[in-house]
C-alpha cells in the first residue's frame, strides 16, 4: 500500500500571498479520501491551516490519515509556512487523537452555554452601566496590544499577532461603541469601575442567534472577589435582552482560572483549536 496526495483542483493564489488547494488521498492511485489546506487569512501566508481531512470508513485505522496529514504539512512547508493549525469539534475524539499523535497541542477552545429564562441579579453592592467613549478609547488601545501579546505567547510572530489583533478589532467594531449588536458594560462597586465585558450578537448556526463574549476582564486589584462571575452573569442578561438563548466564548488553553470559571457556570466545549510548529 502506498498512500499519496494528488491535487484534485488547481492551486488558488492571491496577490497577498494567500494559497489554498484540495487533494485526493490515494492508495496506489485510487482515491480513498480528501485533504484541504490553505494559508491562514488571520495570520498571513507563513501560517497554514489543515481545513479538512477525511478517509473512507472502510480504509481507516491503517495509518492513511497520519500519512495524508504529514504530506499536507510538507506542502505547507513548501509554501513557506512555519506553523499549522486545525479546528477539531469537541465530539470528534478520533480526530483529537490523530492530532495529538501528530504533535498538535491545544492553543484555545470555543465554549457555549444554553441560557435559561431567569435573570440573575448582580450581587449586593455591584451595579453596571454602559462604557463611556473615553473609557472605550483607553480600552481599545490596551485591548489591541493585550490580544496580540496573547498570540505571541503562543508562538505567533509579533507581526502576525499585531496584524490579526488590529484586523479583528476593526472588523468586529467598525463603528466603535455604536456598532450594531454590540454592548460594552462596566461593573461598578462603591463608585469605582472594577471590570468590563464586551458582548456581541452573532449567528452561531443558520436560523439562530446567540451572544458572544469577546472580552471580559476584572481589574487586577479587584480580582478574587467574584467579579468575574458577576460579569459573566451580566453577559448572560445582555444576551437574554436580545431574545437569544445561547452565549459563546473563546478562551486560551493556558488561562486556567477562566476555564474553571466558565465550566462552573455551565459552559461546555464545542471546538478545540490546535496548532503545531512546522
RALIN-V561736 format. One record per residue. N is the residue number from 0. RES is the residue in one small letter. PHI is phi as a letter, one per 20 degrees, with the letter a starting at -180 (999 if undefined). Layout:
n = {N:N}
res = {RES:RES}
phi = {PHI:PHI}
//
This chain:
n = {0:1:2:3:4:5:6:7:8:9:10:11:12:13:14:15:16:17:18:19:20:21:22:23:24:25:26:27:28:29:30:31:32:33:34:35:36:37:38:39:40:41:42:43:44:45:46:47:48:49:50:51:52:53:54:55:56:57:58:59:60:61:62:63:64:65:66:67:68:69:70:71:72:73:74:75:76:77:78:79:80:81:82:83:84:85:86:87:88:89:90:91:92:93:94:95:96:97:98:99:100:101:102:103:104:105:106:107:108:109:110:111:112:113:114:115:116:117:118:119:120:121:122:123:124:125:126:127:128:129:130:131:132:133:134:135:136:137:138:139:140:141:142:143:144:145:146:147:148:149:150:151:152:153:154:155:156:157:158:159:160:161:162:163:164:165:166:167:168:169:170:171:172:173:174:175:176:177:178:179:180:181:182:183:184:185:186:187:188:189:190:191:192:193:194:195:196:197:198:199:200:201:202:203:204:205:206:207:208:209:210:211:212:213:214:215:216:217:218:219:220:221:222:223:224:225:226:227:228:229:230:231:232:233:234:235:236:237:238:239:240:241:242:243:244:245:246:247:248:249:250:251:252:253:254:255:256:257:258:259:260:261:262:263:264:265:266:267:268:269:270:271:272:273:274:275:276:277}
res = {x:x:x:x:x:x:x:x:x:x:x:x:x:x:x:x:x:x:x:x:x:x:x:x:x:x:x:x:x:x:x:x:x:x:x:x:x:x:x:x:x:x:x:x:x:x:x:x:x:x:x:x:x:x:x:x:x:x:x:x:x:x:x:x:x:x:x:x:x:x:x:x:x:x:x:x:x:x:x:x:x:x:x:x:x:x:x:x:x:x:x:x:x:x:x:x:x:x:x:x:x:x:x:x:x:x:x:x:x:x:x:x:x:x:x:x:x:x:x:x:x:x:x:x:x:x:x:x:x:x:x:x:x:x:x:x:x:x:x:x:x:x:x:x:x:x:x:x:x:x:x:x:x:x:x:x:x:x:x:x:x:x:x:x:x:x:x:x:x:x:x:x:x:x:x:x:x:x:x:x:x:x:x:x:x:x:x:x:x:x:x:x:x:x:x:x:x:x:x:x:x:x:x:x:x:x:x:x:x:x:x:x:x:x:x:x:x:x:x:x:x:x:x:x:x:x:x:x:x:x:x:x:x:x:x:x:x:x:x:x:x:x:x:x:x:x:x:x:x:x:x:x:x:x:x:x:x:x:x:x:x:x:x:x:x:x:x:x:x:x:x:x:x:x:x:x:x:x}
phi = {999:c:e:c:d:c:g:d:a:f:f:e:c:c:f:e:n:f:c:b:b:d:c:e:e:d:d:l:n:e:f:c:r:b:c:c:c:a:f:d:g:f:d:n:f:e:d:d:c:e:f:b:b:b:c:g:g:f:d:e:m:c:n:f:f:f:f:f:f:f:f:f:f:f:f:f:f:f:e:n:f:d:b:b:c:b:d:c:g:f:e:d:f:g:f:f:f:f:f:f:f:e:n:f:c:f:e:a:b:d:c:b:c:e:e:e:e:f:e:e:f:f:g:g:n:d:c:c:b:f:f:e:f:f:f:f:g:f:f:f:g:f:f:f:f:f:f:f:f:g:f:g:f:d:n:e:f:g:f:f:f:f:f:f:f:f:f:f:f:f:f:e:c:f:d:m:f:e:g:f:m:c:c:d:c:d:e:c:c:l:n:d:f:d:r:b:b:d:c:c:e:c:d:f:b:g:n:c:c:b:e:b:e:e:b:b:b:d:g:g:f:d:f:n:c:n:f:f:f:f:f:f:f:f:f:f:f:f:f:f:f:e:m:d:c:c:c:d:a:c:b:f:f:f:e:g:g:f:g:f:f:f:f:f:e:n:f:c:f:d:b:d:d:d:b:b:f:d}
//
